[in-house]
Amino acid sequence: MSTHNVWTHKGTFLLAAVGSAVGLGNLWRFPYLTGENGGGAFILIYALTIFAVGIPILIAETMLGRASRRSPIMGMRFLIRTHKTSRAWESIGWLGAAAAFLILSFYSVIAGWAIHYTWQMLTGSLVGADAATIGAGFDALLASPGLLTLYHTLFIIASGLIVGLGIHRGIESGLRIMMPALFVILLVVLGYGIANGDFGAAASFLFTFNLADLSLEGWLQAMGQSFFTLSLGMGAIMAYGAYMSSEASLSRTAFAVAFVDTAVAMVAGLAIFSLVFGAGLDAGAGPGLMFVTLPLAFAEMPFGALIGGVFFILVLGAAISSSISLIEPVAAFLVERFDLTRPQAVFAMVVASWALGLLTVMSFNMWAETSPFHTLFGRSAFDFIELLTNIFMPLGGLLIALFAGWALTHSEAMKEMRTSETWFQVWRFLVRFVAPAAVAFVFLRTIPQVEGYLIPAVGALVIVGAFAAGRTFLAENSQQQ
């Protein structure tokens, strides 16, 4: 059982949480969202939300994992039993596991694109290519279900093998090699961008704060990105927290994770935009920034093929460090609940997620226009699965904040945090009121995108969570009196 496992070193949780947080969100999503939303103003809102929302929930989720010493689902069952609270809180574990399973299915497909571009770069296939050629190459990749399935399969097998080896031999050993290597590669790419690109334009773009450039939609995207980038609400942090040493500081670790995660996103942004501006390309290229605009920038620069290949190896490594954190919550549950061996549990999770990923593969080609999903939900399979994760993750994060803020007693939370009374009160205020309100605001703004029949279900879950929180609060007060 996972209750017997603790990271070998106190700092390993930091590596694991950073590995979970640093992924395609930092290297792909953050730069293109910043590019689309005017640069510095977007980053300002992002940073403020990291502090007011991200860090409090990160502390809360880690706390629940460490307090239970179990997988998210079994951990919530344990905490519900020991706190005599509503069974509805168990939905935290199930929402996290469902989000991790769904995200892995399409994350693996998109991360697989980096395998394709690593090969293309290192073989020099794109040297001297123009925009039309690179754009056509990307379209051809998406149009090939065979290639996408091959890359999807290779990527998910690599991720599964690491988790299958166990907490110490697999995840811990892998992260100790992978994460420092990723940071070195990122600095190499930044150095290359400074030498061959336009670093001044990149710095000016990222650090010029003009709030007038930021629309309400941009505000929401900045808040949403700050929440998603820390891997909150998908069970990964709770699962990793279960292996965290009792001596490690929750607050210091959470701040360190948020700082490193943000620093990686900023350095990636500086490196990428230095290359983009140096090649005279469009910073607001959207999702195609990494897979169309960047290869074009590398194609036009000295030693671009080699550095481009190294960059996409960085992307692959970051994606694998995130994907192993998506496998762990479900695999740990299968081990604890059904007494499977770790390899059996990982195999079951990976095969099921791989099969679901085929829907995403087909949504880019065979089902691009006509599919059962278009008929039923008015969107592609990929868009629908992503929509579900955009519901499950913030909802899970909202419930985590409410449970940690209201169901855990002052003494219990303080025992885990072991911090000053002042910071504890600040954290408790943020996790009880500010974080839930901010997450709910971002979440409810996405509701118009959700089909009508999903709204009642989502509303019911929110009401159940609020009711359970209120009941717990009343019970706590009556006990104190």
C-alpha positions as CSV (number, residue, x, y, z in Angstrom):
1,M,0.0,0.0,0.0
2,S,1.1,3.6,-0.6
3,T,0.9,4.3,3.1
4,H,4.3,2.6,3.5
5,N,6.0,4.7,0.9
6,V,7.7,8.0,1.6
7,W,10.1,9.9,-0.7
8,T,13.7,9.0,0.1
9,H,14.6,12.7,0.4
10,K,12.6,15.6,1.7
11,G,13.2,17.6,-1.5
12,T,11.9,14.9,-3.8
13,F,8.3,16.1,-3.4
14,L,9.4,19.5,-4.7
15,L,11.0,17.7,-7.7
16,A,7.9,15.6,-8.2
17,A,5.4,18.5,-7.9
18,V,7.6,20.7,-10.2
19,G,7.8,17.8,-12.6
20,S,4.0,17.5,-12.5
21,A,3.5,21.3,-12.9
22,V,6.2,21.9,-15.6
23,G,4.9,20.4,-18.8
24,L,3.2,21.5,-22.1
25,G,1.3,24.1,-20.1
26,N,4.6,26.0,-19.5
27,L,6.3,25.4,-22.8
28,W,3.3,25.5,-25.1
29,R,0.2,26.9,-23.6
30,F,1.7,29.7,-21.4
31,P,3.7,31.4,-24.3
32,Y,0.9,31.3,-26.8
33,L,-1.7,32.6,-24.3
34,T,0.7,35.4,-23.3
35,G,1.2,36.1,-27.0
36,E,-2.5,36.3,-27.6
37,N,-3.2,38.5,-24.6
38,G,-0.7,41.3,-24.8
39,G,2.2,40.0,-22.8
40,G,3.0,41.6,-19.4
41,A,-0.6,42.4,-18.3
42,F,-1.5,38.7,-18.7
43,I,1.6,37.7,-16.6
44,L,0.7,40.2,-13.8
45,I,-2.8,38.7,-13.4
46,Y,-1.3,35.2,-13.7
47,A,1.2,35.9,-10.9
48,L,-1.4,37.5,-8.5
49,T,-3.7,34.5,-9.0
50,I,-0.9,32.0,-8.4
51,F,-0.4,33.6,-4.9
52,A,-4.1,34.1,-4.0
53,V,-5.5,30.9,-5.5
54,G,-2.8,28.5,-6.7
55,I,-0.6,28.4,-3.6
56,P,-3.4,28.1,-1.0
57,I,-5.0,25.2,-2.9
58,L,-1.6,23.6,-3.6
59,I,-1.0,23.6,0.2
60,A,-4.5,22.2,0.8
61,E,-4.2,19.4,-1.7
62,T,-0.8,18.4,-0.4
63,M,-2.1,18.5,3.2
64,L,-5.0,16.1,2.3
65,G,-2.5,13.7,0.7
66,R,-0.1,13.7,3.6
67,A,-2.8,13.5,6.3
68,S,-4.3,10.4,4.6
69,R,-1.2,8.7,3.3
70,R,-3.3,7.1,0.6
71,S,-4.3,7.5,-3.0
72,P,-6.8,10.4,-3.6
73,I,-9.9,8.2,-3.7
74,M,-9.0,6.0,-0.7
75,G,-7.5,9.0,1.1
76,M,-10.8,10.9,0.9
77,R,-12.6,7.8,2.2
78,F,-10.2,7.7,5.1
79,L,-10.6,11.5,5.9
80,I,-14.4,11.3,5.6
81,R,-14.5,8.4,8.0
82,T,-12.1,10.0,10.6
83,H,-13.9,13.4,10.4
84,K,-17.4,12.0,10.2
85,T,-18.3,14.2,7.3
86,S,-20.5,13.7,4.3
87,R,-19.7,11.0,1.8
88,A,-20.2,13.6,-0.9
89,W,-16.6,14.8,-0.2
90,E,-15.3,11.5,-1.7
91,S,-16.1,13.1,-5.1
92,I,-12.8,15.0,-4.6
93,G,-10.9,11.8,-5.2
94,W,-13.1,10.6,-8.1
95,L,-13.0,14.0,-9.9
96,G,-9.2,14.0,-9.6
97,A,-8.9,10.4,-10.9
98,A,-11.3,11.1,-13.7
99,A,-9.5,14.3,-14.7
100,A,-6.1,12.5,-14.7
101,F,-7.4,9.7,-16.8
102,L,-9.0,12.0,-19.4
103,I,-6.1,14.4,-19.5
104,L,-3.5,11.6,-20.1
105,S,-5.5,10.3,-23.0
106,F,-5.2,13.5,-25.1
107,Y,-2.0,14.9,-23.4
108,S,-0.2,11.8,-24.7
109,V,-1.4,12.5,-28.3
110,I,-0.2,16.1,-28.2
111,A,3.1,15.3,-26.5
112,G,3.6,12.7,-29.3
113,W,3.9,15.5,-31.8
114,A,7.2,16.5,-30.0
115,I,8.6,13.0,-31.0
116,H,7.8,13.9,-34.6
117,Y,9.5,17.3,-34.4
118,T,12.5,16.0,-32.5
119,W,13.2,13.6,-35.4
120,Q,12.5,16.2,-38.1
121,M,14.8,18.7,-36.4
122,L,17.7,16.3,-35.7
123,T,17.6,14.9,-39.3
124,G,17.7,18.4,-40.8
125,S,14.4,17.9,-42.6
126,L,13.2,21.4,-41.9
127,V,16.5,23.3,-42.6
128,G,15.6,26.3,-44.9
129,A,11.9,25.4,-45.1
130,D,9.5,28.2,-45.6
131,A,6.2,28.9,-43.7
132,A,4.1,27.1,-46.2
133,T,6.2,23.9,-46.1
134,I,6.3,23.8,-42.3
135,G,2.5,24.5,-42.1
136,A,1.8,21.8,-44.6
137,G,4.0,19.4,-42.7
138,F,2.0,20.0,-39.5
139,D,-1.3,19.6,-41.3
140,A,0.0,16.3,-42.8
141,L,1.0,15.1,-39.3
142,L,-2.5,15.8,-38.0
143,A,-4.1,14.1,-41.1
144,S,-2.2,10.8,-40.5
145,P,-4.0,8.7,-37.9
146,G,-1.2,6.0,-38.2
147,L,1.6,8.4,-37.3
148,L,-0.4,10.0,-34.5
149,T,-1.2,6.6,-33.0
150,L,2.4,5.5,-33.2
151,Y,3.7,8.6,-31.4
152,H,0.8,8.4,-28.9
153,T,1.7,4.7,-28.2
154,L,5.5,5.4,-27.8
155,F,4.9,8.3,-25.4
156,I,2.4,6.6,-23.1
157,I,4.5,3.4,-23.0
158,A,7.6,5.4,-21.9
159,S,5.5,7.2,-19.2
160,G,4.0,3.9,-18.0
161,L,7.4,2.2,-17.7
162,I,8.7,4.9,-15.3
163,V,5.6,4.7,-13.0
164,G,5.6,0.9,-13.2
165,L,9.1,0.7,-11.7
166,G,7.7,2.2,-8.5
167,I,8.0,5.2,-6.3
168,H,11.7,5.0,-5.6
169,R,13.2,3.1,-8.6
170,G,10.9,4.7,-11.2
171,I,9.4,8.1,-10.4
172,E,12.0,9.3,-7.9
173,S,15.1,8.1,-9.9
174,G,13.6,9.4,-13.2
175,L,12.8,12.8,-11.8
176,R,16.3,13.3,-10.3
177,I,17.8,12.8,-13.7
178,M,15.1,14.4,-15.8
179,M,14.3,17.7,-14.0
180,P,17.9,19.1,-13.7
181,A,18.5,18.0,-17.4
182,L,15.4,19.9,-18.5
183,F,16.5,23.1,-16.7
184,V,19.9,22.9,-18.3
185,I,18.4,22.4,-21.8
186,L,16.0,25.3,-21.2
187,L,18.9,27.6,-20.3
188,V,20.8,26.4,-23.4
189,V,17.9,27.3,-25.6
190,L,17.6,30.7,-23.8
191,G,21.3,31.4,-24.4
192,Y,20.8,30.5,-28.1
193,G,17.8,32.8,-28.3
194,I,19.8,35.7,-26.8
195,A,22.7,35.1,-29.2
196,N,20.6,34.6,-32.4
197,G,17.2,36.1,-31.7
198,D,15.8,39.4,-30.4
199,F,16.0,39.1,-26.6
200,G,15.2,42.8,-26.1
201,A,11.9,42.6,-28.0
202,A,11.0,39.4,-26.0
203,A,11.7,41.0,-22.7
204,S,9.8,44.2,-23.6
205,F,6.9,42.1,-24.8
206,L,6.7,40.0,-21.6
207,F,7.4,42.7,-19.0
208,T,5.5,45.7,-20.4
209,F,2.4,45.9,-18.1
210,N,-0.5,47.6,-19.8
211,L,-3.8,46.4,-18.3
212,A,-5.7,48.1,-21.1
213,D,-4.4,45.4,-23.5
214,L,-6.1,42.7,-21.4
215,S,-9.7,41.8,-22.1
216,L,-12.0,40.1,-19.6
217,E,-11.4,36.9,-21.5
218,G,-7.7,37.4,-21.1
219,W,-8.1,37.9,-17.4
220,L,-10.0,34.7,-17.2
221,Q,-7.4,32.8,-19.2
222,A,-4.6,34.2,-17.0
223,M,-6.5,33.0,-13.9
224,G,-7.3,29.6,-15.5
225,Q,-3.7,29.1,-16.5
226,S,-2.4,29.9,-13.0
227,F,-4.7,27.2,-11.7
228,F,-4.0,24.5,-14.3
229,T,-0.2,25.1,-14.4
230,L,0.2,23.8,-10.8
231,S,-1.6,20.5,-11.6
232,L,-4.3,21.2,-9.1
233,G,-7.5,19.2,-8.9
234,M,-6.3,16.2,-10.9
235,G,-5.2,14.0,-8.0
236,A,-1.4,14.2,-8.8
237,I,-0.5,16.6,-5.9
238,M,-2.6,14.7,-3.4
239,A,-1.0,11.4,-4.6
240,Y,2.5,12.8,-4.3
241,G,1.7,14.4,-1.0
242,A,0.9,11.0,0.4
243,Y,4.6,10.1,0.0
244,M,5.8,13.5,1.5
245,S,7.9,13.4,4.6
246,S,6.2,14.7,7.8
247,E,9.2,17.0,8.4
248,A,8.9,18.9,5.1
249,S,7.2,22.3,5.2
250,L,4.0,22.5,3.3
251,S,4.2,26.3,2.9
252,R,7.8,26.6,1.9
253,T,7.4,23.7,-0.6
254,A,4.3,25.2,-2.2
255,F,6.0,28.6,-2.6
256,A,9.0,26.9,-4.1
257,V,6.9,24.8,-6.5
258,A,5.0,28.0,-7.6
259,F,8.2,29.9,-8.0
260,V,10.1,27.3,-10.1
261,D,7.0,26.6,-12.2
262,T,6.5,30.3,-13.0
263,A,10.3,30.8,-13.6
264,V,10.3,27.9,-16.1
265,A,7.3,29.5,-17.9
266,M,9.0,32.9,-18.0
267,V,12.4,31.5,-19.2
268,A,10.5,29.5,-21.8
269,G,8.6,32.6,-22.9
270,L,11.8,34.6,-23.2
271,A,13.6,31.9,-25.1
272,I,10.6,31.3,-27.5
273,F,9.8,34.9,-28.1
274,S,13.5,35.8,-28.7
275,L,13.5,33.3,-31.5
276,V,10.1,34.3,-32.8
277,F,10.9,38.1,-32.9
278,G,14.4,37.4,-34.2
279,A,12.9,35.7,-37.2
280,G,10.3,38.4,-37.6
281,L,7.4,36.1,-36.9
282,D,4.0,36.6,-35.2
283,A,3.9,36.3,-31.4
284,G,0.1,35.9,-31.4
285,A,0.2,32.7,-33.5
286,G,-1.9,30.8,-31.0
287,P,-1.6,27.0,-30.4
288,G,0.5,26.7,-33.6
289,L,3.3,28.7,-31.9
290,M,5.3,25.7,-30.8
291,F,4.7,23.4,-33.8
292,V,4.6,25.8,-36.7
293,T,6.1,29.2,-35.7
294,L,9.1,27.9,-33.7
295,P,10.2,25.3,-36.3
296,L,10.2,28.1,-38.8
297,A,12.4,30.2,-36.5
298,F,14.8,27.3,-36.0
299,A,14.8,26.7,-39.8
300,E,16.2,30.2,-40.5
301,M,18.9,30.3,-37.8
302,P,22.5,29.0,-37.5
303,F,22.6,25.5,-35.9
304,G,18.8,25.7,-35.8
305,A,18.4,22.0,-36.6
306,L,20.5,20.9,-33.6
307,I,19.1,23.4,-31.1
308,G,15.6,22.7,-32.4
309,G,16.1,19.0,-31.8
310,V,17.3,19.7,-28.3
311,F,14.4,22.0,-27.6
312,F,11.9,19.3,-28.6
313,I,13.7,16.8,-26.4
314,L,13.1,19.3,-23.6
315,V,9.4,19.4,-24.5
316,L,9.2,15.6,-24.4
317,G,11.0,15.4,-21.0
318,A,8.7,18.0,-19.5
319,A,5.6,16.2,-20.9
320,I,6.8,12.8,-19.5
321,S,7.4,14.3,-16.1
322,S,3.8,15.6,-16.2
323,S,2.3,12.4,-17.6
324,I,3.8,10.2,-14.9
325,S,1.9,12.4,-12.3
326,L,-1.3,11.7,-14.2
327,I,-0.8,7.9,-14.1
328,E,0.1,7.8,-10.4
329,P,-3.3,8.7,-8.7
330,V,-5.2,6.1,-10.6
331,A,-2.5,3.4,-10.4
332,A,-2.1,4.0,-6.6
333,F,-5.9,3.6,-6.2
334,L,-6.0,0.3,-8.2
335,V,-3.1,-1.0,-6.0
336,E,-4.8,-0.1,-2.7
337,R,-8.4,-1.0,-3.7
338,F,-8.0,-4.2,-5.7
339,D,-4.6,-5.4,-4.4
340,L,-3.0,-5.3,-7.9
341,T,0.7,-5.2,-8.3
342,R,2.1,-1.8,-9.3
343,P,2.9,-3.0,-12.9
344,Q,-0.6,-4.5,-13.3
345,A,-2.2,-1.3,-12.0
346,V,-0.1,0.9,-14.3
347,F,-0.8,-1.4,-17.3
348,A,-4.6,-1.2,-16.7
349,M,-4.5,2.6,-16.4
350,V,-2.2,3.1,-19.5
351,V,-4.1,0.7,-21.8
352,A,-7.5,2.3,-20.9
353,S,-6.1,5.9,-21.4
354,W,-4.3,4.9,-24.6
355,A,-7.6,3.5,-26.0
356,L,-9.5,6.7,-25.1
357,G,-6.7,8.6,-26.7
358,L,-7.6,7.1,-30.1
359,L,-10.7,9.3,-30.1
360,T,-8.5,12.4,-29.9
361,V,-6.3,10.9,-32.7
362,M,-9.4,10.5,-34.9
363,S,-10.8,13.9,-34.1
364,F,-7.9,15.5,-36.0
365,N,-8.5,13.5,-39.2
366,M,-11.1,10.7,-39.8
367,W,-13.6,12.4,-37.5
368,A,-12.5,16.0,-38.2
369,E,-16.0,17.1,-39.5
370,T,-18.3,14.2,-39.0
371,S,-18.3,12.0,-35.9
372,P,-20.8,10.8,-33.3
373,F,-19.5,13.5,-31.0
374,H,-20.3,16.3,-33.4
375,T,-23.8,14.9,-33.7
376,L,-24.3,14.4,-29.9
377,F,-22.3,17.3,-28.4
378,G,-21.7,19.7,-31.3
379,R,-17.9,19.4,-30.9
380,S,-15.0,17.0,-31.7
381,A,-14.1,14.1,-29.4
382,F,-10.9,16.0,-28.4
383,D,-12.8,19.2,-27.6
384,F,-15.4,17.3,-25.6
385,I,-12.9,15.4,-23.5
386,E,-11.0,18.6,-22.9
387,L,-14.3,20.3,-21.9
388,L,-14.9,17.5,-19.3
389,T,-11.4,18.1,-17.8
390,N,-12.1,21.9,-17.7
391,I,-15.1,21.0,-15.5
392,F,-13.6,18.3,-13.3
393,M,-10.3,20.1,-12.4
394,P,-11.7,23.4,-11.1
395,L,-14.6,21.6,-9.4
396,G,-12.1,19.3,-7.7
397,G,-10.0,22.3,-6.7
398,L,-13.0,24.1,-5.4
399,L,-14.0,21.2,-3.2
400,I,-10.4,20.6,-2.0
401,A,-10.3,24.3,-0.8
402,L,-13.7,23.9,0.9
403,F,-12.8,20.6,2.6
404,A,-9.3,21.8,3.8
405,G,-10.7,25.1,4.9
406,W,-13.8,24.0,6.7
407,A,-13.7,20.2,7.5
408,L,-10.1,20.1,8.9
409,T,-10.0,21.6,12.4
410,H,-7.6,24.4,13.3
411,S,-5.3,22.1,15.3
412,E,-5.2,19.4,12.6
413,A,-4.4,21.9,9.8
414,M,-1.9,23.6,12.0
415,K,-0.2,20.3,12.9
416,E,0.4,19.7,9.2
417,M,1.5,23.2,8.3
418,R,3.5,23.9,11.5
419,T,3.8,27.6,10.7
420,S,3.2,31.0,12.3
421,E,-0.4,31.8,13.4
422,T,-0.4,34.9,11.2
423,W,0.4,32.9,8.0
424,F,-2.0,30.2,9.0
425,Q,-4.8,32.7,9.3
426,V,-3.9,34.3,5.9
427,W,-3.9,30.8,4.3
428,R,-7.2,29.8,5.9
429,F,-8.9,33.0,4.8
430,L,-7.6,32.5,1.2
431,V,-8.5,28.8,1.1
432,R,-11.9,29.3,2.7
433,F,-13.1,32.4,0.8
434,V,-10.8,33.9,-1.9
435,A,-9.7,30.7,-3.7
436,P,-13.2,29.1,-3.9
437,A,-14.7,32.4,-5.1
438,A,-11.9,32.9,-7.8
439,V,-12.2,29.3,-9.0
440,A,-16.0,29.4,-9.1
441,F,-15.8,32.7,-11.1
442,V,-13.5,31.3,-13.7
443,F,-15.5,28.1,-13.8
444,L,-18.9,29.7,-14.1
445,R,-17.6,31.9,-17.0
446,T,-17.1,28.7,-18.9
447,I,-20.6,27.5,-18.3
448,P,-22.0,29.1,-21.5
449,Q,-19.7,26.8,-23.4
450,V,-21.2,23.8,-21.7
451,E,-24.3,22.1,-23.1
452,G,-27.5,22.7,-21.2
453,Y,-27.8,19.2,-19.8
454,L,-24.5,19.4,-18.1
455,I,-25.3,22.6,-16.1
456,P,-27.7,21.0,-13.7
457,A,-25.2,18.3,-12.9
458,V,-22.4,20.8,-12.3
459,G,-24.7,23.0,-10.2
460,A,-25.8,20.0,-8.1
461,L,-22.1,19.1,-7.3
462,V,-21.4,22.7,-6.3
463,I,-24.5,22.8,-4.1
464,V,-23.6,19.4,-2.5
465,G,-20.1,20.7,-1.8
466,A,-21.4,24.0,-0.2
467,F,-24.0,22.1,1.8
468,A,-21.3,19.6,3.1
469,A,-19.0,22.5,4.0
470,G,-21.8,24.3,5.8
471,R,-22.8,21.2,7.8
472,T,-19.2,20.6,8.7
473,F,-18.8,24.2,9.8
474,L,-21.9,24.1,12.0
475,A,-20.8,20.8,13.6
476,E,-17.3,22.2,14.3
477,N,-18.8,25.3,16.0
478,S,-21.3,23.3,18.0
479,Q,-18.4,21.1,19.3
480,Q,-16.4,24.2,20.3
481,Q,-19.4,25.6,22.2
